[in-house]
Amino acid sequence: KGSAAQEGRSKHLPKGGVRRGAGEPEGEPDVVEDSLRWSFMPSTGVMRANTPQPVLGENEFARVKCLVMHRPTHELDRDAAGNYPYSWHMHGRKRLWEVRVQVQFKMKPENKIYFGLEMVPGPQSSKRMVKRIQGMLLAAIKRSIGKDFYQTAGDDPSTTTGEVEPPAFAMPLWALDQFDVADLGKEPDLTGDFSNVGIRRTNGLQAYVEAMQRDLDTLSCDKVYTLCFWGVSQFIDVINWEFKGLIPGMRMDANNLCGRPPVFVVMYQLHGTTPGEVEREDAPPRKHYNSKKDYHFKVALWSLAAPPEPGFLRQLLGDCVDHDGRCPSSGALHSGRSDSRLRERRLLHK
């Protein structure tokens, strides 16, 4: 870690080096207003970034805790001063956001696990600049994690018969930035300091991949897996819903690349694969149809700066769209194969 990041953390730690309970520096409000919104799928309510505690989710395959941290890129003065929740961790770093997730499997995965993004199916942009930015973003990802990822523009629902593959970008778990395995009840606090938690890609890629492969070969329902992701965040400003930094001084509406909002952050096992397998470069790509996935979590993500159509979002989330926080009508358990998932599939792929 650079000295600037360390200075940022020490500047916003209370006297004695002890964090304020919710993860904010002293004097900060629990939540700073911004336009980032997200929801588990099926929805349990509309959530925000920088919550004082992780948000809980559950389906038939896994129990999940999630914490989303985002710098206030919509308020440059506040960002520059480090005056926001979790600034003790984020201030002075290049990353604009960081996502921390903890997963406890309820069924041991028998297939390869992927982490990534899905988009709403539809026609893709043919604009030259959009294609250029897409190419630059993929090139940046390849430099960071190599070739072992799956990217597809998806199928156009208007010209496809049968199931539609969504536009997607999927990575193996070793493409995540930080990883930890702990016994149940001994997992790290997601709002805490992760300086000494688990292993990181930046500590050496080969050793990191080998360590993760060993852990993935011995997945257990009695362990808690902590996953952290921020690698491409310097290029993606979620609050303002734009891509930045790929071309100096240029910003682009994220909808030009992602299509219709929201986007979906996902982790799933893909049927027909085996844990740890690496596809041959000359092998034909295996399509990632939603019917072939068991989702450990699926999160809809959007910004009020460029929001989804209200009617579409209501169809997607149901009555929970009206609730900031947990939806009163939602149950604690949401099945990965529930009626809500079938409704979502029909809505997205019709």
C-alpha positions as CSV (number, residue, x, y, z in Angstrom):
1,K,0.0,0.0,0.0
2,G,1.3,3.5,-0.8
3,S,2.0,6.1,1.8
4,A,-0.9,8.3,0.5
5,A,-3.3,5.5,1.3
6,Q,-1.9,5.0,4.7
7,E,-2.0,8.7,5.4
8,G,-5.6,8.8,4.4
9,R,-6.5,5.9,6.7
10,S,-4.6,7.4,9.7
11,K,-6.0,10.8,9.1
12,H,-9.6,9.5,9.5
13,L,-9.0,7.0,12.3
14,P,-10.2,8.2,15.7
15,K,-7.6,8.8,18.5
16,G,-6.0,5.5,19.5
17,G,-6.5,3.9,16.1
18,V,-9.9,2.4,16.9
19,R,-12.6,2.7,14.2
20,R,-16.0,4.1,15.0
21,G,-18.4,1.1,15.1
22,A,-20.0,1.6,11.7
23,G,-16.8,2.2,9.8
24,E,-17.0,6.0,9.5
25,P,-14.6,8.6,10.8
26,E,-15.8,10.5,13.8
27,G,-18.4,13.2,13.0
28,E,-19.6,11.5,9.8
29,P,-23.3,10.7,9.2
30,D,-24.2,7.0,8.8
31,V,-25.1,7.5,5.2
32,V,-24.1,10.2,2.7
33,E,-26.7,10.7,0.0
34,D,-25.8,9.5,-3.4
35,S,-27.5,7.9,-6.5
36,L,-26.2,4.4,-6.3
37,R,-28.9,1.7,-5.7
38,W,-28.8,-2.0,-5.6
39,S,-31.0,-5.0,-4.7
40,F,-30.6,-8.7,-4.3
41,M,-32.6,-10.8,-6.9
42,P,-35.3,-11.7,-6.0
43,S,-35.6,-8.4,-4.3
44,T,-35.5,-7.9,-0.5
45,G,-35.6,-4.1,-0.9
46,V,-33.6,-1.3,-2.5
47,M,-30.2,-0.8,-0.8
48,R,-27.5,1.9,-0.9
49,A,-23.7,2.1,-0.8
50,N,-21.7,2.7,2.4
51,T,-24.2,1.1,4.7
52,P,-23.0,0.9,8.3
53,Q,-23.4,-2.8,8.4
54,P,-23.4,-5.6,5.7
55,V,-26.6,-6.5,4.0
56,L,-27.8,-10.1,4.3
57,G,-29.1,-12.3,1.6
58,E,-30.0,-15.9,1.2
59,N,-31.2,-18.4,-1.4
60,E,-31.3,-22.2,-1.6
61,F,-27.6,-22.3,-2.6
62,A,-25.9,-19.9,-0.2
63,R,-26.0,-17.4,2.6
64,V,-24.5,-14.0,1.7
65,K,-23.3,-10.8,3.3
66,C,-22.6,-7.8,1.1
67,L,-20.9,-4.4,1.6
68,V,-20.6,-1.8,-1.1
69,M,-18.2,1.1,-0.6
70,H,-18.1,4.0,-3.0
71,R,-16.3,7.3,-2.9
72,P,-18.6,10.4,-3.3
73,T,-17.6,11.0,-6.9
74,H,-20.7,13.2,-7.3
75,E,-19.3,15.6,-4.6
76,L,-15.7,16.4,-5.5
77,D,-15.1,18.6,-2.5
78,R,-16.2,15.9,-0.1
79,D,-14.1,13.3,-2.0
80,A,-11.0,15.4,-2.0
81,A,-11.3,16.1,1.7
82,G,-11.9,12.5,2.6
83,N,-15.2,13.4,4.2
84,Y,-17.4,10.4,3.7
85,P,-18.1,6.9,5.2
86,Y,-15.2,4.4,5.0
87,S,-12.8,7.2,4.0
88,W,-10.3,5.7,6.4
89,H,-10.0,2.9,3.9
90,M,-10.8,4.5,0.5
91,H,-9.2,7.9,0.7
92,G,-5.9,8.3,-1.2
93,R,-6.5,5.2,-3.3
94,K,-7.1,4.9,-7.1
95,R,-10.2,2.7,-6.6
96,L,-13.5,4.5,-6.8
97,W,-15.4,1.6,-5.1
98,E,-14.9,-1.7,-3.5
99,V,-17.3,-4.7,-3.1
100,R,-16.9,-7.1,-0.2
101,V,-18.9,-10.3,-0.1
102,Q,-19.0,-13.3,2.3
103,V,-20.5,-16.6,1.1
104,Q,-21.4,-19.7,3.0
105,F,-22.5,-22.5,0.7
106,K,-25.6,-24.4,1.6
107,M,-24.8,-27.0,-1.1
108,K,-21.2,-27.9,-2.1
109,P,-20.7,-26.6,-5.6
110,E,-20.0,-29.4,-8.2
111,N,-19.3,-27.1,-11.1
112,K,-16.9,-24.2,-12.0
113,I,-17.8,-21.0,-10.2
114,Y,-17.9,-17.7,-12.0
115,F,-18.1,-14.1,-10.8
116,G,-19.0,-11.2,-13.1
117,L,-21.7,-9.0,-14.8
118,E,-24.8,-9.7,-16.7
119,M,-26.7,-7.1,-18.7
120,V,-30.3,-6.9,-20.0
121,P,-30.5,-8.6,-23.5
122,G,-31.0,-6.3,-26.4
123,P,-29.4,-4.9,-29.6
124,Q,-25.8,-3.8,-29.2
125,S,-24.5,-0.3,-30.1
126,S,-22.7,-0.1,-33.4
127,K,-21.1,3.3,-32.7
128,R,-17.4,3.3,-33.5
129,M,-16.4,5.1,-30.3
130,V,-18.4,2.6,-28.2
131,K,-16.7,-0.3,-29.9
132,R,-13.3,1.4,-29.2
133,I,-14.0,1.9,-25.5
134,Q,-15.3,-1.7,-25.3
135,G,-12.0,-3.0,-26.8
136,M,-9.9,-0.8,-24.5
137,L,-11.8,-2.0,-21.4
138,L,-11.4,-5.7,-22.4
139,A,-7.7,-5.1,-23.2
140,A,-7.2,-3.6,-19.7
141,I,-9.0,-6.6,-18.1
142,K,-6.8,-9.0,-20.1
143,R,-3.7,-7.3,-18.9
144,S,-4.9,-7.6,-15.3
145,I,-6.3,-11.2,-15.2
146,G,-5.2,-12.9,-18.5
147,K,-7.4,-14.6,-21.0
148,D,-9.3,-16.9,-18.7
149,F,-12.7,-15.1,-18.8
150,Y,-15.9,-15.3,-20.8
151,Q,-17.3,-12.3,-22.6
152,T,-20.4,-12.3,-24.8
153,A,-22.5,-9.6,-26.5
154,G,-25.5,-11.9,-25.9
155,D,-28.3,-12.9,-28.1
156,D,-30.8,-10.4,-29.6
157,P,-34.3,-11.4,-28.3
158,S,-35.9,-10.1,-31.5
159,T,-33.9,-12.5,-33.7
160,T,-33.4,-15.5,-31.4
161,T,-35.5,-18.6,-31.1
162,G,-35.4,-20.4,-27.8
163,E,-33.5,-19.3,-24.7
164,V,-31.6,-16.0,-25.0
165,E,-28.0,-15.7,-23.6
166,P,-27.6,-12.4,-21.8
167,P,-24.7,-10.1,-22.5
168,A,-22.2,-11.0,-19.9
169,F,-18.6,-10.8,-18.6
170,A,-17.7,-13.7,-16.4
171,M,-14.4,-14.4,-14.6
172,P,-13.0,-17.3,-12.5
173,L,-12.8,-16.5,-8.8
174,W,-9.1,-16.1,-8.9
175,A,-9.6,-12.9,-10.9
176,L,-11.0,-11.3,-7.7
177,D,-8.6,-9.0,-5.8
178,Q,-8.6,-10.5,-2.4
179,F,-9.8,-13.8,-1.0
180,D,-10.1,-15.4,2.5
181,V,-11.3,-18.7,3.9
182,A,-12.4,-18.9,7.6
183,D,-14.2,-21.3,9.8
184,L,-17.8,-20.4,10.4
185,G,-18.0,-17.7,13.1
186,K,-14.4,-16.7,12.6
187,E,-14.8,-14.8,9.4
188,P,-13.6,-11.1,9.3
189,D,-15.9,-8.1,9.9
190,L,-16.7,-6.8,6.4
191,T,-16.6,-3.2,7.8
192,G,-13.2,-3.6,9.2
193,D,-9.5,-3.3,8.2
194,F,-8.6,-6.0,5.7
195,S,-4.9,-5.2,5.6
196,N,-4.1,-8.7,7.1
197,V,-7.0,-10.6,5.8
198,G,-6.5,-13.6,3.4
199,I,-4.4,-13.3,0.2
200,R,-4.3,-10.7,-2.6
201,R,-3.5,-10.8,-6.3
202,T,-1.0,-8.0,-5.9
203,N,1.1,-10.1,-3.6
204,G,2.0,-12.4,-6.5
205,L,-0.4,-13.7,-9.2
206,Q,1.0,-17.2,-9.5
207,A,1.0,-17.9,-5.8
208,Y,-2.5,-16.3,-5.5
209,V,-3.9,-18.5,-8.2
210,E,-2.4,-21.6,-6.8
211,A,-3.7,-20.9,-3.3
212,M,-7.2,-20.2,-4.6
213,Q,-7.2,-23.3,-6.7
214,R,-6.4,-25.4,-3.6
215,D,-9.2,-23.7,-1.7
216,L,-11.7,-24.2,-4.6
217,D,-10.8,-27.9,-4.7
218,T,-11.9,-28.2,-1.1
219,L,-15.0,-26.1,-1.0
220,S,-17.0,-26.7,2.2
221,C,-20.4,-25.7,3.6
222,D,-18.6,-25.3,7.0
223,K,-16.4,-22.4,5.8
224,V,-17.1,-18.8,5.0
225,Y,-15.5,-17.4,1.9
226,T,-14.7,-13.7,1.8
227,L,-14.4,-12.1,-1.7
228,C,-13.2,-8.6,-2.5
229,F,-13.3,-6.8,-5.9
230,W,-12.1,-3.4,-7.0
231,G,-9.7,-4.0,-9.9
232,V,-11.6,-2.1,-12.6
233,S,-13.2,0.4,-10.4
234,Q,-10.9,3.3,-11.4
235,F,-12.5,3.0,-14.9
236,I,-16.2,2.7,-13.7
237,D,-17.9,5.4,-11.7
238,V,-21.1,3.8,-10.6
239,I,-22.6,6.8,-8.8
240,N,-22.3,8.9,-12.0
241,W,-23.0,5.9,-14.2
242,E,-20.1,6.5,-16.5
243,F,-16.8,5.0,-17.8
244,K,-13.7,7.2,-17.3
245,G,-10.0,7.1,-17.5
246,L,-9.6,4.7,-20.5
247,I,-9.0,7.8,-22.8
248,P,-7.6,10.8,-20.9
249,G,-10.2,13.4,-20.2
250,M,-13.0,11.3,-21.8
251,R,-16.2,10.1,-20.0
252,M,-18.9,8.0,-21.4
253,D,-22.4,7.1,-20.3
254,A,-22.3,3.6,-19.0
255,N,-25.5,2.8,-20.9
256,N,-23.6,3.1,-24.1
257,L,-21.6,0.0,-23.2
258,C,-24.0,-1.8,-20.8
259,G,-27.3,-1.2,-22.6
260,R,-30.5,-0.9,-20.7
261,P,-30.1,-0.6,-16.9
262,P,-29.8,-2.2,-14.4
263,V,-26.7,-4.4,-14.7
264,F,-26.4,-7.5,-12.6
265,V,-23.5,-8.5,-10.4
266,V,-23.5,-12.3,-10.2
267,M,-21.8,-15.4,-8.8
268,Y,-22.9,-18.8,-10.0
269,Q,-21.8,-22.3,-10.8
270,L,-22.3,-23.3,-14.5
271,H,-23.7,-26.7,-15.2
272,G,-21.6,-28.9,-17.5
273,T,-18.3,-27.6,-16.1
274,T,-15.9,-29.0,-13.5
275,P,-14.3,-27.0,-10.6
276,G,-11.0,-25.4,-11.6
277,E,-11.2,-26.3,-15.3
278,V,-9.5,-24.0,-17.8
279,E,-11.1,-24.1,-21.3
280,R,-8.7,-24.6,-24.2
281,E,-8.3,-21.5,-26.4
282,D,-9.2,-23.5,-29.5
283,A,-12.4,-24.9,-27.9
284,P,-15.8,-23.5,-29.0
285,P,-17.2,-21.1,-26.3
286,R,-19.7,-22.7,-24.0
287,K,-22.8,-20.4,-23.7
288,H,-23.7,-19.2,-20.3
289,Y,-27.5,-19.6,-20.4
290,N,-29.3,-18.6,-17.3
291,S,-31.0,-22.0,-17.2
292,K,-27.6,-23.6,-16.8
293,K,-26.7,-21.5,-13.7
294,D,-27.1,-21.9,-10.0
295,Y,-26.8,-18.4,-8.6
296,H,-25.1,-18.0,-5.3
297,F,-26.1,-14.4,-5.5
298,K,-27.5,-12.0,-8.1
299,V,-27.6,-8.3,-7.5
300,A,-29.3,-5.6,-9.6
301,L,-27.2,-2.4,-9.7
302,W,-28.2,1.0,-11.1
303,S,-27.8,4.7,-10.5
304,L,-30.4,7.5,-10.2
305,A,-28.2,9.5,-12.5
306,A,-29.3,7.2,-15.4
307,P,-32.1,5.1,-13.8
308,P,-34.0,2.2,-15.3
309,E,-37.5,2.8,-16.6
310,P,-39.7,2.9,-13.6
311,G,-42.2,0.4,-14.9
312,F,-39.4,-2.1,-15.9
313,L,-37.8,-1.7,-12.5
314,R,-41.1,-2.4,-10.7
315,Q,-41.7,-5.5,-12.9
316,L,-38.2,-6.7,-12.0
317,L,-38.2,-6.0,-8.2
318,G,-41.9,-6.1,-7.5
319,D,-43.3,-4.2,-4.5
320,C,-39.9,-4.0,-2.9
321,V,-39.0,-1.2,-5.3
322,D,-40.8,1.1,-2.9
323,H,-38.6,0.3,0.1
324,D,-35.2,1.6,1.0
325,G,-33.9,-1.2,3.1
326,R,-35.5,-4.7,3.6
327,C,-38.9,-5.1,2.0
328,P,-41.5,-5.8,4.7
329,S,-43.2,-8.4,2.5
330,S,-40.1,-10.3,1.6
331,G,-39.2,-13.6,3.3
332,A,-35.8,-14.4,4.7
333,L,-35.3,-17.2,2.1
334,H,-35.4,-16.6,-1.6
335,S,-35.0,-19.7,-3.8
336,G,-32.7,-19.6,-6.8
337,R,-35.4,-21.5,-8.6
338,S,-38.4,-19.6,-7.3
339,D,-41.4,-18.1,-9.1
340,S,-39.7,-14.8,-8.8
341,R,-36.8,-16.1,-10.8
342,L,-39.1,-17.4,-13.5
343,R,-40.8,-14.0,-13.7
344,E,-37.4,-12.3,-14.0
345,R,-36.4,-14.7,-16.8
346,R,-39.6,-14.0,-18.7
347,L,-39.3,-10.3,-18.3
348,L,-35.6,-10.1,-19.3
349,H,-35.8,-12.5,-22.2
350,K,-39.2,-11.9,-23.8
